[in-house]
């Protein structure tokens, strides 16, 4: 009997086919987390009004919004930030689910969140994003062909990943038609962790997004009339400067063109300040904003911090150079920075000088843009989670 139960458990695990939950915007994970449902991509259902609560879950902070995207209109009602319980999320993977659940449940209750549907967005070095060329085949054969081709590129066990495919273009090579496709390989164990978390929070899992996809939707749906003097037809880098990772995402013509993660971030500066006994751990965020100025290089504290940020910009520069070489000299015309470390005084001018590319900090995003009453609090750190609410 025990053996039969184990077989049923394995079968249930296999049936959670999260790839089938992804629609064509590469972010949605919905509808098929149970056995026997039809593929979400083939269902043409009328659009419904659906209030959602969305979570941008990082290793240091969690941003939460409650809102709705309906008939191309985005409404956000509530904005919440909370600290991630220490060690609960590591590189995008939930490690301490019970502690995370308890904290999130408490925050949702305290803030009167009533939405029944849940969305999570995150990023991880374990999520693989690649462009590959495959033979042109019928849609129903695409999955098989991509699985075969991706194994020629990556030494991974595909049973441990959910694959999502987006056709980028069609090419003819040696009189043979090929498709240039973007493949996202999302670790099953990470996806399952977020799914289980939403279920435990008594939410209906509606979508699992990846941050660079959420930003892409934000750019196209919210930032169309941008204030940054960049041309969306150019290659523009959006850099999310987080606590543990710096995400470099390059967009061209409104689409993701390239993405890389750097294992570095605000935690590097926090550790420096704490080690030098300049500040207590619980006070470090405010201290950084008040006391660090990258345009004052001769102050002792700034000298040490610039050693860290110099390392960051060197790595960013290598990524941009790699992108340029890969795309036959395509230049990144401008950079938009956001996230915790982007708020360090002088960071935008410092990066402009170091990289030789105009860098602008994403600031001044108002709640009015999302039909919310403006209480004066800025919401620039909510780009990822706001973008995840947009379902295309």
DOLOVO-524252 format. One line per 3 residues: number of its first residue (from 1); for each residue x negated, y, z negated of C-alpha. Coordinates in nm, 2 decimals. Layout:
N
NUM> X:Y:Z | ...
***
This chain:
392
1> 0.00:0.00:0.00 | -0.29:0.23:-0.09 | -0.44:0.16:0.25
4> -0.11:0.26:0.42 | -0.10:0.59:0.23 | -0.46:0.67:0.34
7> -0.37:0.60:0.70 | -0.06:0.83:0.67 | -0.28:1.10:0.51
10> -0.53:1.08:0.80 | -0.24:1.09:1.05 | -0.10:1.40:0.88
13> -0.44:1.56:0.89 | -0.47:1.50:1.26 | -0.12:1.63:1.32
16> -0.22:1.98:1.19 | -0.32:2.08:1.54 | -0.41:2.45:1.48
19> -0.53:2.49:1.83 | -0.17:2.45:1.94 | -0.08:2.74:1.71
22> -0.30:2.98:1.90 | -0.13:3.18:2.17 | -0.30:3.36:2.45
25> -0.43:3.65:2.24 | -0.68:3.41:2.08 | -0.55:3.49:1.73
28> -0.21:3.34:1.66 | -0.19:3.02:1.47 | 0.18:2.95:1.43
31> 0.46:2.70:1.46 | 0.27:2.38:1.50 | 0.14:2.28:1.16
34> 0.36:1.98:1.15 | 0.40:1.67:1.35 | 0.61:1.65:1.67
37> 0.66:2.02:1.74 | 0.62:2.14:2.10 | 0.32:2.34:2.20
40> 0.36:2.70:2.10 | 0.21:2.83:2.43 | 0.50:2.67:2.62
43> 0.78:2.81:2.42 | 0.95:3.12:2.55 | 1.14:3.24:2.25
46> 1.30:3.59:2.20 | 1.10:3.83:1.99 | 1.22:3.84:1.63
49> 1.18:4.11:1.37 | 0.95:3.95:1.12 | 0.80:4.12:0.82
52> 0.46:3.98:0.74 | 0.19:4.01:0.47 | -0.16:3.99:0.61
55> -0.49:3.93:0.44 | -0.84:4.03:0.55 | -1.03:3.79:0.32
58> -1.40:3.88:0.27 | -1.66:3.75:0.03 | -1.65:4.07:-0.17
61> -1.32:4.24:-0.10 | -0.97:4.15:0.02 | -0.75:4.40:0.21
64> -0.38:4.33:0.22 | -0.10:4.50:0.42 | 0.27:4.43:0.44
67> 0.43:4.54:0.77 | 0.59:4.45:1.10 | 0.50:4.45:1.47
70> 0.82:4.47:1.68 | 0.88:4.58:2.04 | 0.53:4.73:2.06
73> 0.58:4.94:1.74 | 0.36:4.88:1.44 | 0.49:4.96:1.09
76> 0.28:4.92:0.78 | 0.46:4.96:0.44 | 0.20:4.87:0.18
79> -0.18:4.88:0.16 | -0.37:4.69:-0.11 | -0.73:4.62:-0.19
82> -0.86:4.38:-0.45 | -1.20:4.22:-0.54 | -1.25:3.87:-0.42
85> -1.31:3.64:-0.72 | -1.68:3.57:-0.73 | -1.78:3.27:-0.52
88> -1.42:3.21:-0.40 | -1.50:3.28:-0.04 | -1.84:3.21:0.12
91> -1.91:3.27:0.49 | -1.54:3.28:0.56 | -1.47:2.94:0.39
94> -1.25:2.92:0.08 | -1.46:2.75:-0.19 | -1.25:2.82:-0.51
97> -0.90:2.79:-0.39 | -0.73:2.78:-0.73 | -0.89:3.10:-0.86
100> -0.82:3.28:-0.53 | -0.46:3.16:-0.53 | -0.40:3.28:-0.89
103> -0.55:3.63:-0.82 | -0.36:3.68:-0.49 | -0.04:3.56:-0.64
106> -0.07:3.81:-0.93 | -0.15:4.10:-0.69 | 0.14:4.01:-0.46
109> 0.38:4.01:-0.76 | 0.25:4.33:-0.91 | 0.29:4.51:-0.57
112> 0.64:4.38:-0.50 | 0.55:4.20:-0.17 | 0.87:4.05:-0.03
115> 0.75:3.93:0.32 | 0.80:3.56:0.38 | 0.54:3.52:0.66
118> 0.16:3.52:0.60 | -0.13:3.60:0.83 | -0.50:3.56:0.74
121> -0.80:3.71:0.93 | -1.16:3.64:0.86 | -1.49:3.58:1.03
124> -1.77:3.32:0.98 | -2.10:3.22:1.13 | -1.94:2.88:1.16
127> -1.69:3.00:1.42 | -1.84:2.95:1.76 | -1.77:3.19:2.05
130> -1.91:3.10:2.39 | -1.85:3.18:2.75 | -1.89:2.88:2.99
133> -1.82:2.80:3.35 | -1.59:2.50:3.41 | -1.44:2.36:3.73
136> -1.11:2.51:3.83 | -0.84:2.26:3.72 | -0.47:2.26:3.64
139> -0.37:2.40:3.30 | -0.28:2.05:3.15 | -0.64:1.93:3.23
142> -0.81:2.24:3.09 | -0.85:2.10:2.74 | -1.02:1.78:2.85
145> -1.26:1.96:3.09 | -1.35:2.23:2.83 | -1.42:1.96:2.57
148> -1.65:1.78:2.81 | -1.83:2.10:2.91 | -1.87:2.24:2.56
151> -2.05:1.93:2.45 | -2.31:1.99:2.71 | -2.38:2.33:2.55
154> -2.33:2.26:2.18 | -2.44:1.97:1.96 | -2.12:1.96:1.75
157> -1.86:1.70:1.67 | -1.55:1.84:1.83 | -1.33:1.64:1.60
160> -1.42:1.89:1.33 | -1.32:2.20:1.54 | -1.01:2.35:1.68
163> -1.08:2.48:2.03 | -0.90:2.78:2.19 | -0.97:2.88:2.55
166> -0.91:3.20:2.74 | -0.97:3.23:3.11 | -1.17:3.54:3.18
169> -1.23:3.52:3.56 | -1.24:3.30:3.86 | -1.56:3.26:4.06
172> -1.68:3.07:4.37 | -2.02:2.91:4.34 | -2.16:2.70:4.63
175> -1.81:2.68:4.78 | -1.67:2.54:4.46 | -1.42:2.73:4.26
178> -1.51:2.78:3.89 | -1.34:2.94:3.59 | -1.53:3.16:3.35
181> -1.37:3.09:3.02 | -1.42:3.20:2.66 | -1.41:2.91:2.41
184> -1.36:2.97:2.04 | -1.44:2.67:1.82 | -1.29:2.72:1.48
187> -1.39:2.48:1.20 | -1.09:2.27:1.10 | -1.18:2.28:0.73
190> -1.18:2.66:0.73 | -0.85:2.69:0.91 | -0.70:2.42:0.68
193> -0.81:2.62:0.37 | -0.62:2.93:0.48 | -0.32:2.73:0.58
196> -0.30:2.56:0.24 | -0.35:2.90:0.06 | -0.05:3.05:0.24
199> 0.16:2.75:0.17 | 0.06:2.77:-0.20 | 0.16:3.14:-0.21
202> 0.50:3.03:-0.09 | 0.45:3.20:0.25 | 0.52:3.06:0.60
205> 0.19:3.04:0.79 | 0.24:3.27:1.09 | -0.11:3.33:1.22
208> -0.48:3.28:1.16 | -0.68:3.55:1.33 | -1.05:3.62:1.38
211> -1.17:3.97:1.30 | -1.32:4.05:1.64 | -0.98:3.96:1.80
214> -0.79:4.17:1.54 | -1.02:4.47:1.62 | -0.96:4.41:1.99
217> -0.58:4.44:1.94 | -0.63:4.75:1.71 | -0.84:4.92:1.99
220> -0.58:4.85:2.26 | -0.26:4.91:2.05 | -0.36:5.17:1.80
223> -0.68:5.34:1.92 | -0.57:5.41:2.28 | -0.59:5.78:2.22
226> -0.91:5.76:2.04 | -1.08:6.06:1.88 | -1.43:5.93:1.92
229> -1.51:6.05:2.27 | -1.59:5.71:2.41 | -1.46:5.57:2.73
232> -1.28:5.23:2.68 | -1.40:5.12:3.02 | -1.76:5.15:2.90
235> -1.93:4.90:2.67 | -1.85:5.01:2.31 | -1.98:4.84:2.00
238> -1.76:4.82:1.70 | -1.97:4.73:1.40 | -1.81:4.61:1.07
241> -2.06:4.67:0.79 | -1.95:4.43:0.53 | -2.09:4.30:0.20
244> -2.25:3.98:0.32 | -2.24:4.02:0.70 | -2.26:4.28:0.97
247> -2.03:4.20:1.26 | -2.14:4.34:1.60 | -1.86:4.33:1.85
250> -1.89:4.48:2.20 | -1.58:4.56:2.40 | -1.55:4.66:2.76
253> -1.23:4.75:2.95 | -1.03:4.67:2.64 | -1.16:4.32:2.61
256> -1.41:4.15:2.38 | -1.73:4.11:2.58 | -1.98:3.99:2.32
259> -2.00:3.92:1.95 | -2.27:3.83:1.70 | -2.30:3.83:1.32
262> -2.60:3.94:1.11 | -2.65:3.78:0.77 | -2.71:4.10:0.59
265> -2.49:4.37:0.43 | -2.40:4.59:0.14 | -2.49:4.32:-0.11
268> -2.86:4.37:-0.02 | -2.84:4.73:-0.14 | -2.64:4.63:-0.45
271> -2.91:4.38:-0.55 | -3.18:4.64:-0.51 | -3.01:4.89:-0.73
274> -2.93:4.64:-1.00 | -3.28:4.49:-1.00 | -3.43:4.84:-1.05
277> -3.19:4.90:-1.34 | -3.04:5.20:-1.17 | -2.68:5.10:-1.22
280> -2.46:4.83:-1.36 | -2.30:4.58:-1.12 | -1.94:4.71:-1.18
283> -2.05:5.07:-1.10 | -2.26:5.01:-0.79 | -2.00:5.10:-0.52
286> -1.94:5.45:-0.65 | -2.31:5.50:-0.72 | -2.40:5.42:-0.36
289> -2.16:5.67:-0.21 | -2.26:5.95:-0.45 | -2.63:5.91:-0.47
292> -2.76:5.75:-0.14 | -2.83:5.99:0.15 | -3.01:5.84:0.45
295> -3.08:6.19:0.58 | -3.30:6.26:0.28 | -3.58:6.01:0.34
298> -3.82:6.14:0.07 | -3.61:6.07:-0.23 | -3.74:5.75:-0.40
301> -3.40:5.57:-0.40 | -3.35:5.66:-0.03 | -3.69:5.53:0.06
304> -3.60:5.18:-0.08 | -3.26:5.18:0.08 | -3.39:5.28:0.42
307> -3.62:4.98:0.41 | -3.31:4.77:0.40 | -3.11:4.97:0.66
310> -3.42:4.97:0.89 | -3.40:4.59:0.89 | -3.03:4.61:0.98
313> -3.08:4.85:1.27 | -3.37:4.64:1.40 | -3.14:4.34:1.42
316> -2.86:4.54:1.57 | -3.10:4.67:1.83 | -3.21:4.32:1.92
319> -2.84:4.22:1.97 | -2.77:4.52:2.19 | -3.09:4.45:2.39
322> -2.98:4.08:2.44 | -2.64:4.20:2.56 | -2.80:4.44:2.80
325> -3.03:4.17:2.94 | -2.74:3.92:2.97 | -2.53:4.17:3.16
328> -2.79:4.29:3.41 | -2.87:4.62:3.24 | -2.52:4.70:3.11
331> -2.57:4.98:2.85 | -2.38:5.01:2.52 | -2.26:5.37:2.56
334> -2.15:5.43:2.20 | -2.11:5.26:1.86 | -1.82:5.29:1.61
337> -1.90:5.18:1.25 | -1.66:5.10:0.97 | -1.66:4.89:0.65
340> -1.82:4.96:0.31 | -2.18:5.04:0.41 | -2.07:5.27:0.69
343> -1.97:5.51:0.41 | -2.33:5.57:0.30 | -2.40:5.94:0.35
346> -2.58:6.00:0.68 | -2.53:5.64:0.81 | -2.39:5.75:1.15
349> -2.66:6.01:1.22 | -2.93:5.77:1.09 | -2.81:5.49:1.33
352> -2.79:5.74:1.62 | -3.15:5.84:1.57 | -3.27:5.48:1.52
355> -3.08:5.32:1.81 | -3.07:5.61:2.05 | -2.70:5.55:2.09
358> -2.43:5.79:1.97 | -2.28:5.64:1.65 | -1.96:5.75:1.50
361> -1.80:5.64:1.17 | -1.44:5.54:1.19 | -1.27:5.78:0.95
364> -0.96:5.98:0.92 | -0.72:5.70:0.99 | -0.39:5.82:0.85
367> -0.09:5.62:0.72 | 0.13:5.84:0.93 | 0.01:5.65:1.24
370> 0.19:5.34:1.10 | 0.51:5.51:1.00 | 0.40:5.52:0.63
373> 0.43:5.82:0.40 | 0.09:5.99:0.38 | -0.04:5.99:0.02
376> -0.38:6.13:0.12 | -0.56:5.79:0.07 | -0.76:5.69:0.38
379> -0.72:5.34:0.52 | -1.03:5.32:0.74 | -1.12:4.99:0.58
382> -0.80:4.82:0.69 | -0.88:4.80:1.07 | -0.91:4.42:1.07
385> -0.60:4.35:0.87 | -0.39:4.60:1.06 | -0.50:4.45:1.39
388> -0.40:4.10:1.27 | -0.04:4.21:1.22 | -0.02:4.29:1.60
391> 0.10:3.98:1.78 | 0.08:4.00:2.16
***
